[in-house]
Amino acid sequence: MVEILKQYIGGAWVESSATGSTPVINPATCEVLAHVPDGGREDVNRAAAAATAAFDDWRRTPLLSRAQYMFRFKDLLENRFEDLAEAIVKENGKTRDEARGEVRRGIESVDFAVSVPSIMRGYKVEDISSGIDETAERQPIGVFAAITPFNFPMMVPMWFLPTAITTGNTYIMKPSPQTPLSMQLVYELLDELDLPEGVVNLVHGGKEAAMAVMEHPDIAGVSFVGSTPVARLVYEVCAKHGKRVQAQGGAKNYIAVMPDADIGASVANIMGSAFGCAGQRCLAGSVVVAVGAAYEPLKAELLKRASGLRVGYGMQETSQMGTVISPAARERIEAMITQAETNGAQPILDGRGKTIDGFEQGSFVGPTILDGVERDMPIAKEEVFGPVLAIMRADSFDEAVEIINESKFGNAASLFTSSGRDAREFKYRVKAGNIGINVGVAAATASFPFGGQKDSFFGDLHGQGLDSIEFFTDKKILIERWF
């Protein structure tokens, strides 16, 4: 019998108040892995009540004691490393190596939370005026929540939860209903920590649960990662209800390649950027801009290497690229390829109709390269979120920068070059929050904020790094005079 997942509220696994549920499907095998409850407002209300009740005692728990939980949490995650990776492969479709990389990055965020006692400090000035001292003290705020996506179901939640609770807040996690299993396992490990009841809570559900999180009066702030239209909605609704909010949206990431770049090394990086995780990540390089004489050798090397990628079931160690998340995603991606071809782009490598022996019903899209892409084509401007790489030409470095800055998105951009001058100009002038120089995936480590600009981010403080300390705490100003 297929398991119906439970909610984790107030330190216990409980049945959802919802009567309906949604199947969790392995996108490679079409196997039903579990059923996730269609949780809604009642479940969110219960979680918010538990988190609110736990907050006062938790914030009074010494900071070093809170950090100690993170040492133990990391140990539990390391012990279940392969189990977590397997859960990600089965629910998401990425390869085992990609899933292992995701788990490792998630654990890095727990490492960062261990450092909170060193970086949560306030500051003080003596004699700011005659006989008066002034101090800024950081304090936790209350209940926070996250609404997280399907593409990194373990890593993205870890951007937020460990730092939030170590700084003294309580937490509610609402994962994607498409990929709830890895977070279910994470919460089983959190349960082993014996945290005080209500410090961490897990609510499964879809749109109704997400809206309840955004509108709940006892939730002080919300972190979101997903598409731009939804990120904008989250930003607007949370702001309307007086909440702190950080909303990471969609992307159209450009990679510029100069004639002086090492083509072999550049393509090796671009391959991982464009086709890693089947292109389903907000840092995926989806348009490569070949500058001048770089065009022909770059195109030839991209076609050679992408043609050799082994697409298959992620649990098979030989697979280099797995599935997209669902049949609906496959249909949408293939429709965008077809539209691009209709608009004049040439699919020099076509991943439509990809089938894998033994997994004929799987949601596979092969690596796709579109040549002849022009700036005004939708494929050059809209997010695909699949293994599709467009090639554009630029006559000069300045034109490449102009093409990149035309995009409404500003998540990431990369430059491949051997010129220090061009590298400096690129990072200075390009309007994107994550810049790579000879790096295809400009992913911030846990101690740095995850950038984003324009329609790729809504808010003031990003996830991770010192921004997360600012987001999860408030500064109380103390002005003292003693007679």
Secondary structure, DSSP 8 states (H G I E B T S, - for coil): ---B--EEETTEEE--S-S-EEEEE-TTT--EEEEEE---HHHHHHHHHHHHHHHHHHHHS-HHHHHHHHHHHHHHHHHTHHHHHHHHHHHH---HHHHHHHHHHHHHHHHHHHTHHHH---EEEEEEETTEEEEEEEEE-SEEEEE--SSSTTHHHHHHHHHHHHTT-EEEEE--TTS-HHHHHHHHHHHHTT--TTSEEE---SHHHHHHHHH-TTEEEEEEES-HHHHHHHHHHHHHTT-EEEEE----EEEEE-TTS-HHHHHHHHHHHHHGGGG-STT-EEEEEEEGGGHHHHHHHHHHHHHT--B--TTSTT-SB---S-HHHHHHHHHHHHHHHHTT-EEEE--TT---TT-TTS-----EEEES--TTSHHHHS---SSEEEEEEESSHHHHHHHHHHSSEESEEEEE-S-HHHHHHHHHH---SEEEES-SS----TTS----EETTEEESS-SSHHHHHHHHEEEEEEEEE--
